[in-house]
């Protein structure tokens, strides 16, 4: 399993729009910064699943960027 903290950048990003199906990855909203973005924790089964999840978040309305803050590989 690979875990990541990511920053979803964008003004007026709605947290409920980030609750999307990510196939083999799960996300938890950690917190939002009004007018700037949202920090998420993602747990995925593989690097490919994590990459696909990041691409899906980039497609959400008002998202202007997706930035990886931390990666951790768990055994």
Short mmCIF file of the C-alpha atoms (twelve columns), coordinates in Angstrom:
data_MODEL
# 
_entry.id   MODEL 
# 
loop_
_atom_site.group_PDB 
_atom_site.id 
_atom_site.type_symbol 
_atom_site.label_atom_id 
_atom_site.label_alt_id 
_atom_site.label_comp_id 
_atom_site.label_asym_id 
_atom_site.label_seq_id 
_atom_site.Cartn_x 
_atom_site.Cartn_y 
_atom_site.Cartn_z 
_atom_site.pdbx_PDB_model_num 
ATOM 1  C CA . UNK A 1  0.000   0.000  0.000   1 
ATOM 2  C CA . UNK A 2  1.144   3.527  -0.744  1 
ATOM 3  C CA . UNK A 3  -0.118  6.523  1.216   1 
ATOM 4  C CA . UNK A 4  0.083   10.170 0.287   1 
ATOM 5  C CA . UNK A 5  -0.855  13.595 1.577   1 
ATOM 6  C CA . UNK A 6  -1.865  15.837 -1.279  1 
ATOM 7  C CA . UNK A 7  -2.878  19.441 -1.658  1 
ATOM 8  C CA . UNK A 8  -5.794  20.069 -3.999  1 
ATOM 9  C CA . UNK A 9  -5.348  23.671 -5.140  1 
ATOM 10 C CA . UNK A 10 -8.125  25.934 -6.327  1 
ATOM 11 C CA . UNK A 11 -10.515 28.605 -5.170  1 
ATOM 12 C CA . UNK A 12 -13.978 27.477 -4.131  1 
ATOM 13 C CA . UNK A 13 -13.166 23.757 -4.335  1 
ATOM 14 C CA . UNK A 14 -16.113 22.004 -2.699  1 
ATOM 15 C CA . UNK A 15 -15.076 19.173 -0.362  1 
ATOM 16 C CA . UNK A 16 -18.120 17.121 -1.393  1 
ATOM 17 C CA . UNK A 17 -16.873 17.179 -5.011  1 
ATOM 18 C CA . UNK A 18 -13.712 15.405 -3.823  1 
ATOM 19 C CA . UNK A 19 -15.657 12.351 -2.622  1 
ATOM 20 C CA . UNK A 20 -15.190 10.473 -5.878  1 
ATOM 21 C CA . UNK A 21 -14.739 6.790  -6.653  1 
ATOM 22 C CA . UNK A 22 -11.029 6.076  -7.021  1 
ATOM 23 C CA . UNK A 23 -11.205 2.325  -7.753  1 
ATOM 24 C CA . UNK A 24 -8.309  0.919  -5.639  1 
ATOM 25 C CA . UNK A 25 -7.672  4.043  -3.561  1 
ATOM 26 C CA . UNK A 26 -9.468  5.657  -0.628  1 
ATOM 27 C CA . UNK A 27 -9.343  9.301  0.403   1 
ATOM 28 C CA . UNK A 28 -10.027 11.199 3.613   1 
ATOM 29 C CA . UNK A 29 -10.360 14.990 3.714   1 
ATOM 30 C CA . UNK A 30 -7.969  16.357 6.337   1 
ATOM 31 C CA . UNK A 31 -8.877  20.022 6.111   1 
ATOM 32 C CA . UNK A 32 -9.559  22.929 3.847   1 
ATOM 33 C CA . UNK A 33 -7.975  26.323 3.483   1 
ATOM 34 C CA . UNK A 34 -10.703 28.747 2.437   1 
ATOM 35 C CA . UNK A 35 -10.000 30.294 -0.932  1 
ATOM 36 C CA . UNK A 36 -6.933  28.127 -1.519  1 
ATOM 37 C CA . UNK A 37 -7.608  24.388 -1.454  1 
ATOM 38 C CA . UNK A 38 -8.003  21.131 0.441   1 
ATOM 39 C CA . UNK A 39 -5.531  18.661 1.967   1 
ATOM 40 C CA . UNK A 40 -6.335  14.970 1.482   1 
ATOM 41 C CA . UNK A 41 -4.882  11.690 2.703   1 
ATOM 42 C CA . UNK A 42 -4.957  8.927  0.085   1 
ATOM 43 C CA . UNK A 43 -4.288  5.221  0.606   1 
ATOM 44 C CA . UNK A 44 -3.834  3.259  -2.624  1 
ATOM 45 C CA . UNK A 45 -2.959  -0.341 -3.475  1 
ATOM 46 C CA . UNK A 46 -0.203  0.604  -5.932  1 
ATOM 47 C CA . UNK A 47 1.670   3.508  -7.494  1 
ATOM 48 C CA . UNK A 48 -0.551  3.220  -10.570 1 
ATOM 49 C CA . UNK A 49 -3.693  3.474  -8.424  1 
ATOM 50 C CA . UNK A 50 -2.287  6.575  -6.717  1 
ATOM 51 C CA . UNK A 51 -1.382  8.168  -10.067 1 
ATOM 52 C CA . UNK A 52 -4.867  7.485  -11.395 1 
ATOM 53 C CA . UNK A 53 -6.406  9.018  -8.255  1 
ATOM 54 C CA . UNK A 54 -4.331  12.195 -8.685  1 
ATOM 55 C CA . UNK A 55 -5.503  12.483 -12.285 1 
ATOM 56 C CA . UNK A 56 -9.134  12.098 -11.199 1 
ATOM 57 C CA . UNK A 57 -8.752  14.873 -8.606  1 
ATOM 58 C CA . UNK A 58 -7.273  17.147 -11.288 1 
ATOM 59 C CA . UNK A 59 -10.564 16.808 -13.235 1 
ATOM 60 C CA . UNK A 60 -12.768 18.093 -10.375 1 
ATOM 61 C CA . UNK A 61 -14.496 21.458 -10.910 1 
ATOM 62 C CA . UNK A 62 -12.411 24.475 -9.718  1 
ATOM 63 C CA . UNK A 63 -9.249  22.378 -9.140  1 
ATOM 64 C CA . UNK A 64 -6.235  24.211 -10.557 1 
ATOM 65 C CA . UNK A 65 -3.497  21.930 -9.242  1 
ATOM 66 C CA . UNK A 66 -2.705  18.708 -7.391  1 
ATOM 67 C CA . UNK A 67 0.503   18.700 -5.366  1 
ATOM 68 C CA . UNK A 68 2.002   15.706 -3.533  1 
ATOM 69 C CA . UNK A 69 3.160   16.720 -0.064  1 
ATOM 70 C CA . UNK A 70 4.233   13.297 1.249   1 
ATOM 71 C CA . UNK A 71 4.511   9.687  0.117   1 
ATOM 72 C CA . UNK A 72 4.856   6.635  2.361   1 
ATOM 73 C CA . UNK A 73 5.093   3.015  1.311   1 
ATOM 74 C CA . UNK A 74 3.610   0.687  3.926   1 
ATOM 75 C CA . UNK A 75 4.203   -3.005 4.084   1 
# 
